[in-house]
């Protein structure tokens, strides 16, 4: 189960980073801020999903 939890957090980081890059390109936001904010949001979402899966 630990491997699945780590992969959920990792996928959250990847998707968050990519979405941060896309959003920063669309709204002319500084690139590095988009990456950092997207990574944080993706990490939190991945962590939330993995914690919910563990509680089941």
N, CA, C and O atoms as CSV, one atom per row, in Angstrom:
chain,resi,resn,atom,element,x,y,z
A,1,UNK,N,N,0.820,-1.195,0.000
A,1,UNK,CA,C,0.000,0.000,0.000
A,1,UNK,C,C,0.861,1.254,0.000
A,1,UNK,O,O,0.450,2.294,-0.515
A,2,UNK,N,N,2.040,1.160,0.570
A,2,UNK,CA,C,2.932,2.309,0.625
A,2,UNK,C,C,3.360,2.745,-0.769
A,2,UNK,O,O,3.504,3.937,-1.038
A,3,UNK,N,N,3.563,1.767,-1.661
A,3,UNK,CA,C,3.956,2.110,-3.024
A,3,UNK,C,C,2.849,2.881,-3.726
A,3,UNK,O,O,3.128,3.836,-4.452
A,4,UNK,N,N,1.603,2.485,-3.522
A,4,UNK,CA,C,0.490,3.179,-4.151
A,4,UNK,C,C,0.382,4.594,-3.612
A,4,UNK,O,O,0.111,5.529,-4.365
A,5,UNK,N,N,0.592,4.756,-2.318
A,5,UNK,CA,C,0.511,6.080,-1.706
A,5,UNK,C,C,1.589,6.991,-2.276
A,5,UNK,O,O,1.317,8.146,-2.604
A,6,UNK,N,N,2.802,6.484,-2.394
A,6,UNK,CA,C,3.886,7.281,-2.957
A,6,UNK,C,C,3.613,7.635,-4.410
A,6,UNK,O,O,3.928,8.742,-4.846
A,7,UNK,N,N,3.035,6.712,-5.161
A,7,UNK,CA,C,2.762,7.010,-6.559
A,7,UNK,C,C,1.634,8.024,-6.698
A,7,UNK,O,O,1.645,8.822,-7.636
A,8,UNK,N,N,0.663,8.015,-5.792
A,8,UNK,CA,C,-0.405,9.019,-5.844
A,8,UNK,C,C,0.158,10.405,-5.581
A,8,UNK,O,O,-0.221,11.368,-6.247
A,9,UNK,N,N,1.052,10.509,-4.620
A,9,UNK,CA,C,1.670,11.800,-4.328
A,9,UNK,C,C,2.556,12.228,-5.496
A,9,UNK,O,O,2.569,13.401,-5.867
A,10,UNK,N,N,3.290,11.289,-6.074
A,10,UNK,CA,C,4.145,11.602,-7.219
A,10,UNK,C,C,3.352,12.047,-8.432
A,10,UNK,O,O,3.726,13.004,-9.111
A,11,UNK,N,N,2.254,11.350,-8.705
A,11,UNK,CA,C,1.405,11.759,-9.824
A,11,UNK,C,C,0.779,13.119,-9.569
A,11,UNK,O,O,0.626,13.919,-10.493
A,12,UNK,N,N,0.415,13.386,-8.318
A,12,UNK,CA,C,-0.107,14.707,-7.982
A,12,UNK,C,C,0.915,15.791,-8.233
A,12,UNK,O,O,0.580,16.864,-8.734
A,13,UNK,N,N,2.165,15.516,-7.885
A,13,UNK,CA,C,3.234,16.483,-8.149
A,13,UNK,C,C,3.415,16.725,-9.643
A,13,UNK,O,O,3.563,17.866,-10.079
A,14,UNK,N,N,3.402,15.655,-10.419
A,14,UNK,CA,C,3.601,15.789,-11.863
A,14,UNK,C,C,2.458,16.573,-12.495
A,14,UNK,O,O,2.697,17.527,-13.236
A,15,UNK,N,N,1.217,16.179,-12.209
A,15,UNK,CA,C,0.080,16.875,-12.799
A,15,UNK,C,C,-0.022,18.311,-12.295
A,15,UNK,O,O,-0.395,19.207,-13.051
A,16,UNK,N,N,0.302,18.533,-11.037
A,16,UNK,CA,C,0.289,19.892,-10.505
A,16,UNK,C,C,1.328,20.772,-11.158
A,16,UNK,O,O,1.064,21.935,-11.461
A,17,UNK,N,N,2.510,20.221,-11.377
A,17,UNK,CA,C,3.573,20.983,-12.028
A,17,UNK,C,C,3.204,21.324,-13.462
A,17,UNK,O,O,3.391,22.457,-13.904
A,18,UNK,N,N,2.682,20.348,-14.186
A,18,UNK,CA,C,2.286,20.586,-15.575
A,18,UNK,C,C,1.160,21.606,-15.644
A,18,UNK,O,O,1.185,22.498,-16.492
A,19,UNK,N,N,0.177,21.485,-14.766
A,19,UNK,CA,C,-0.916,22.462,-14.786
A,19,UNK,C,C,-0.413,23.847,-14.394
A,19,UNK,O,O,-0.892,24.848,-14.926
A,20,UNK,N,N,0.544,23.922,-13.473
A,20,UNK,CA,C,1.131,25.217,-13.116
A,20,UNK,C,C,1.861,25.851,-14.281
A,20,UNK,O,O,1.797,27.065,-14.471
A,21,UNK,N,N,2.561,25.032,-15.071
A,21,UNK,CA,C,3.255,25.548,-16.251
A,21,UNK,C,C,2.252,26.064,-17.270
A,21,UNK,O,O,2.424,27.152,-17.820
A,22,UNK,N,N,1.207,25.288,-17.525
A,22,UNK,CA,C,0.198,25.690,-18.509
A,22,UNK,C,C,-0.500,26.974,-18.074
A,22,UNK,O,O,-0.691,27.884,-18.881
A,23,UNK,N,N,-0.879,27.047,-16.808
A,23,UNK,CA,C,-1.561,28.247,-16.316
A,23,UNK,C,C,-0.642,29.458,-16.384
A,23,UNK,O,O,-1.083,30.549,-16.743
A,24,UNK,N,N,0.636,29.279,-16.042
A,24,UNK,CA,C,1.557,30.410,-16.096
A,24,UNK,C,C,1.766,30.886,-17.528
A,24,UNK,O,O,1.985,32.076,-17.753
A,25,UNK,N,N,1.703,29.989,-18.490
A,25,UNK,CA,C,1.821,30.400,-19.887
A,25,UNK,C,C,0.555,31.092,-20.380
A,25,UNK,O,O,0.627,32.019,-21.187
A,26,UNK,N,N,-0.596,30.649,-19.903
A,26,UNK,CA,C,-1.855,31.224,-20.370
A,26,UNK,C,C,-2.122,32.617,-19.809
A,26,UNK,O,O,-2.642,33.477,-20.519
A,27,UNK,N,N,-1.775,32.848,-18.554
A,27,UNK,CA,C,-2.117,34.125,-17.921
A,27,UNK,C,C,-0.903,35.032,-17.727
A,27,UNK,O,O,-0.967,36.008,-16.981
A,28,UNK,N,N,0.206,34.707,-18.402
A,28,UNK,CA,C,1.419,35.522,-18.347
A,28,UNK,C,C,1.890,35.740,-16.914
A,28,UNK,O,O,2.216,36.853,-16.501
A,29,UNK,N,N,1.913,34.642,-16.177
A,29,UNK,CA,C,2.362,34.612,-14.787
A,29,UNK,C,C,3.817,34.160,-14.799
A,29,UNK,O,O,4.189,33.375,-15.672
A,30,UNK,N,N,4.658,34.615,-13.874
A,30,UNK,CA,C,6.047,34.142,-13.866
A,30,UNK,C,C,6.119,32.613,-13.812
A,30,UNK,O,O,5.425,31.969,-13.025
A,31,UNK,N,N,6.957,32.064,-14.649
A,31,UNK,CA,C,7.048,30.622,-14.864
A,31,UNK,C,C,7.351,29.857,-13.578
A,31,UNK,O,O,6.708,28.845,-13.299
A,32,UNK,N,N,8.308,30.318,-12.805
A,32,UNK,CA,C,8.730,29.590,-11.605
A,32,UNK,C,C,7.623,29.566,-10.553
A,32,UNK,O,O,7.464,28.576,-9.839
A,33,UNK,N,N,6.859,30.652,-10.457
A,33,UNK,CA,C,5.758,30.674,-9.492
A,33,UNK,C,C,4.674,29.679,-9.885
A,33,UNK,O,O,4.080,29.034,-9.021
A,34,UNK,N,N,4.416,29.550,-11.175
A,34,UNK,CA,C,3.436,28.572,-11.640
A,34,UNK,C,C,3.855,27.152,-11.308
A,34,UNK,O,O,3.029,26.331,-10.910
A,35,UNK,N,N,5.146,26.864,-11.472
A,35,UNK,CA,C,5.649,25.525,-11.155
A,35,UNK,C,C,5.525,25.246,-9.663
A,35,UNK,O,O,5.061,24.179,-9.262
A,36,UNK,N,N,5.942,26.210,-8.842
A,36,UNK,CA,C,5.917,26.006,-7.387
A,36,UNK,C,C,4.488,25.872,-6.875
A,36,UNK,O,O,4.188,24.955,-6.110
A,37,UNK,N,N,3.618,26.764,-7.284
A,37,UNK,CA,C,2.224,26.721,-6.820
A,37,UNK,C,C,1.539,25.445,-7.316
A,37,UNK,O,O,0.815,24.798,-6.559
A,38,UNK,N,N,1.762,25.084,-8.571
A,38,UNK,CA,C,1.178,23.853,-9.104
A,38,UNK,C,C,1.682,22.615,-8.388
A,38,UNK,O,O,0.918,21.682,-8.142
A,39,UNK,N,N,2.963,22.601,-8.052
A,39,UNK,CA,C,3.524,21.459,-7.327
A,39,UNK,C,C,2.931,21.330,-5.938
A,39,UNK,O,O,2.621,20.227,-5.488
A,40,UNK,N,N,2.774,22.446,-5.264
A,40,UNK,CA,C,2.190,22.416,-3.916
A,40,UNK,C,C,0.755,21.914,-3.969
A,40,UNK,O,O,0.361,21.058,-3.177
A,41,UNK,N,N,-0.020,22.445,-4.897
A,41,UNK,CA,C,-1.418,22.024,-5.020
A,41,UNK,C,C,-1.496,20.541,-5.399
A,41,UNK,O,O,-2.310,19.804,-4.843
A,42,UNK,N,N,-0.661,20.103,-6.332
A,42,UNK,CA,C,-0.644,18.696,-6.729
A,42,UNK,C,C,-0.232,17.775,-5.605
A,42,UNK,O,O,-0.784,16.683,-5.462
A,43,UNK,N,N,0.737,18.201,-4.800
A,43,UNK,CA,C,1.174,17.398,-3.658
A,43,UNK,C,C,0.043,17.240,-2.648
A,43,UNK,O,O,-0.196,16.146,-2.137
A,44,UNK,N,N,-0.645,18.332,-2.368
A,44,UNK,CA,C,-1.744,18.283,-1.396
A,44,UNK,C,C,-2.863,17.379,-1.903
A,44,UNK,O,O,-3.414,16.591,-1.135
A,45,UNK,N,N,-3.201,17.483,-3.177
A,45,UNK,CA,C,-4.256,16.636,-3.741
A,45,UNK,C,C,-3.840,15.165,-3.711
A,45,UNK,O,O,-4.639,14.306,-3.338
A,46,UNK,N,N,-2.600,14.869,-4.100
A,46,UNK,CA,C,-2.109,13.490,-4.059
A,46,UNK,C,C,-2.079,12.932,-2.652
A,46,UNK,O,O,-2.417,11.769,-2.432
A,47,UNK,N,N,-1.672,13.759,-1.693
A,47,UNK,CA,C,-1.643,13.332,-0.299
A,47,UNK,C,C,-3.055,13.070,0.215
A,47,UNK,O,O,-3.283,12.099,0.937
A,48,UNK,N,N,-3.995,13.925,-0.150
A,48,UNK,CA,C,-5.388,13.753,0.257
A,48,UNK,C,C,-5.958,12.444,-0.296
A,48,UNK,O,O,-6.637,11.707,0.418
A,49,UNK,N,N,-5.679,12.163,-1.559
A,49,UNK,CA,C,-6.172,10.926,-2.172
A,49,UNK,C,C,-5.569,9.706,-1.490
A,49,UNK,O,O,-6.271,8.731,-1.224
A,50,UNK,N,N,-4.274,9.756,-1.207
A,50,UNK,CA,C,-3.634,8.598,-0.583
A,50,UNK,C,C,-4.098,8.395,0.855
A,50,UNK,O,O,-4.227,7.254,1.300
A,51,UNK,N,N,-4.347,9.461,1.580
A,51,UNK,CA,C,-4.848,9.324,2.956
A,51,UNK,C,C,-6.264,8.759,2.950
A,51,UNK,O,O,-6.603,7.921,3.786
A,52,UNK,N,N,-7.088,9.213,2.012
A,52,UNK,CA,C,-8.444,8.660,1.911
A,52,UNK,C,C,-8.411,7.183,1.568
A,52,UNK,O,O,-9.229,6.412,2.071
A,53,UNK,N,N,-7.475,6.776,0.716
A,53,UNK,CA,C,-7.378,5.365,0.337
A,53,UNK,C,C,-6.915,4.514,1.514
A,53,UNK,O,O,-7.337,3.365,1.645
A,54,UNK,N,N,-6.066,5.054,2.361
A,54,UNK,CA,C,-5.581,4.305,3.519
A,54,UNK,C,C,-6.696,4.113,4.543
A,54,UNK,O,O,-6.768,3.063,5.182
A,55,UNK,N,N,-7.557,5.099,4.706
A,55,UNK,CA,C,-8.626,5.020,5.709
A,55,UNK,C,C,-9.694,4.003,5.339
A,55,UNK,O,O,-10.456,3.583,6.210
A,56,UNK,N,N,-9.778,3.594,4.081
A,56,UNK,CA,C,-10.804,2.629,3.667
A,56,UNK,C,C,-10.495,1.265,4.143
A,56,UNK,O,O,-11.256,0.333,3.881
